[in-house]
């Protein structure tokens, strides 16, 4: 693990802290998630490091449990977006012709509707459960991944080594997963970091609007929503999730940058 | 201070670059080591060597310029009695494009496609304030005439995409000569051109050099070309000087082994085999076109390839050679005609062919670096056909890979390498091994040596012939290089504008009387003789006068 730049190490450390906190939330959190432990909007103290929220629950506990939900939903949605988007994008590029036309125009159609509005409409008619939330977010985000992976794959698809594979008689699956995917990884990895952060912002926005994660479950967007009135009285509780989102965004992208450098190396990402 | 006649005096030049290899500490590499040369006014010196020899780097150093990351680390460069290696940017700006100019290899990439040719040809002259626009244009038109460009008066009004590659290369020469420079650097000006075009450009450049009395550094890897235009030749290898002398001395009495190897390149002697009664591949009356194009790219082509022999397809770019490969491999189903392989008709489209039919017919590409997946190791690249066609796994597969690596004369350590860790020649060898892994009856070689240095290409050709003898594989060899054809072919098909112009055994095709195109093609191949260019042009002039 030597030769990793300081920025990437820092990013990894902070990201790891967030993910570990999310993973072991019940062990780390000082209080119960929906336990009322004090007065409304108590300032930071020894007992409550970040103070309490609008109902008198411990804010640090809420943040840890909230991070758990937010990070889980965002990761799962990103995973869905990448699997769907990349496979469909590569398929469109490899088959070309009318298959490509139908898929690409369909994708344009979905993209032409603003994501947030689309999500609001869908979520207002469907029951808001975590799996549905993840699927909706993932599918909407996959349109972006589709465009990127199709564009990248179209370029790779005309290279001689892909033609050589076709002349050998390889099927489309080999061409997609063995010839194109490894060469399309660098831009996809860069996009992965970015998409994950957008997913966090997206789920937070949805929760803030009341269509995301439902109470009593905590999530960062929900914490902002619950505590937004406090800002008027100078209570910083609503800003804490915002700081968490910014910190996580930056550190994930530091790691993504480094991963990008590694995969661009022609030694197949083994060097470094 | 040097004497008056010396224009360029490079002394003990040392050029370095820092290499940032992935996963390694940056290290310094010496690109050019202790090279000295002296060029008198009005003389032409040829710099010759394989890629990586540092010839372009030295050429650019004469403008005191180093491409990205290159440092002119030591030594002196005297131009017109001034030291310019350590000169400041102000002085260099006054010097470049005025006293020294540069002609790049790819004129198409060097011209701005959005501006007319004239504007670009006189740009440097006007920028340096050498004369008025009217005078500069007059000078440019004169140069166009000297370079025998068509309609010199109006030639400059065209855009770069409206003229041919050879004309653009000549326009670039006009661009370089326009500001009356003392020195022009020609960096492989004819390498990207067809032989039939190359000879015209070469003649034009030579004529222009003589008329303007300019001195030149002529950089190329083709000794036969440089022999036509230079007074002196310097042979370079790995950034060091190998030999320096007059053209006559280098060609007729080379002192160093390396120079001798360069001169005797393509001296492979391949006795021609006689056609067998039953051809392996029979192409009958094939016509093909791309998409909705109105014109056929191939029209009514018929050729035979006999088992274990080599059929060479020769012709300039656009003659349909590569389309022929696409038709035979099934990438482009023909519009008409039939292809028979091994006695059975071959289905026209790739996806109708059986795995066995695909296995019998393999292909090697021109650009080995893009013909291999950069993310696969050599073992995966060679191993995949073994797995795919023969179901080999584990130890058996590894043994066969080793056999193939031995067959292409690469050692043990190569199996784990990635393509980026191989040299150009090694890459092409791996591609050959990949084709061989399928145990094919026939391999299509599409310009397999044209991206390689002469000596490396020679090695590849010898390897191919050797493998043919051992494995009995037939080659369809697509090339524009007549010397290669002479070296390896059993029969030849000369292609021109999508038709087979001349077809037969090697002796038949290469023995006069020739048809007009074959004559033009054959006589355009540079020969390593002094005065070859003049002789050819003289003969052609006499012939056209006689007609």
HADDOCK unambig.tbl for C-alpha pairs under 7 A between the chains (distance, minus, plus):
assign (segid A and resid 159 and name CA) (segid B and resid 370 and name CA) 6.28 0.50 0.50
assign (segid A and resid 160 and name CA) (segid B and resid 370 and name CA) 5.62 0.50 0.50
assign (segid A and resid 160 and name CA) (segid B and resid 371 and name CA) 4.51 0.50 0.50
assign (segid A and resid 161 and name CA) (segid B and resid 370 and name CA) 6.11 0.50 0.50
assign (segid A and resid 161 and name CA) (segid B and resid 371 and name CA) 4.13 0.50 0.50
assign (segid A and resid 161 and name CA) (segid B and resid 372 and name CA) 4.90 0.50 0.50
assign (segid A and resid 161 and name CA) (segid B and resid 373 and name CA) 5.67 0.50 0.50
assign (segid A and resid 167 and name CA) (segid B and resid 358 and name CA) 6.74 0.50 0.50
assign (segid A and resid 168 and name CA) (segid B and resid 358 and name CA) 6.13 0.50 0.50
assign (segid A and resid 168 and name CA) (segid B and resid 359 and name CA) 6.79 0.50 0.50
assign (segid A and resid 169 and name CA) (segid B and resid 355 and name CA) 6.33 0.50 0.50
assign (segid A and resid 169 and name CA) (segid B and resid 358 and name CA) 6.64 0.50 0.50
assign (segid A and resid 179 and name CA) (segid B and resid 373 and name CA) 6.56 0.50 0.50
assign (segid A and resid 182 and name CA) (segid B and resid 375 and name CA) 6.44 0.50 0.50
assign (segid A and resid 183 and name CA) (segid B and resid 375 and name CA) 6.76 0.50 0.50
assign (segid A and resid 265 and name CA) (segid B and resid 22 and name CA) 6.06 0.50 0.50
assign (segid A and resid 266 and name CA) (segid B and resid 374 and name CA) 6.61 0.50 0.50
assign (segid A and resid 266 and name CA) (segid B and resid 375 and name CA) 6.92 0.50 0.50
assign (segid A and resid 266 and name CA) (segid B and resid 420 and name CA) 6.26 0.50 0.50
assign (segid A and resid 267 and name CA) (segid B and resid 418 and name CA) 6.22 0.50 0.50
assign (segid A and resid 268 and name CA) (segid B and resid 375 and name CA) 5.15 0.50 0.50
assign (segid A and resid 271 and name CA) (segid B and resid 22 and name CA) 6.59 0.50 0.50
assign (segid A and resid 271 and name CA) (segid B and resid 23 and name CA) 4.90 0.50 0.50
assign (segid A and resid 272 and name CA) (segid B and resid 22 and name CA) 6.69 0.50 0.50
assign (segid A and resid 272 and name CA) (segid B and resid 23 and name CA) 3.95 0.50 0.50
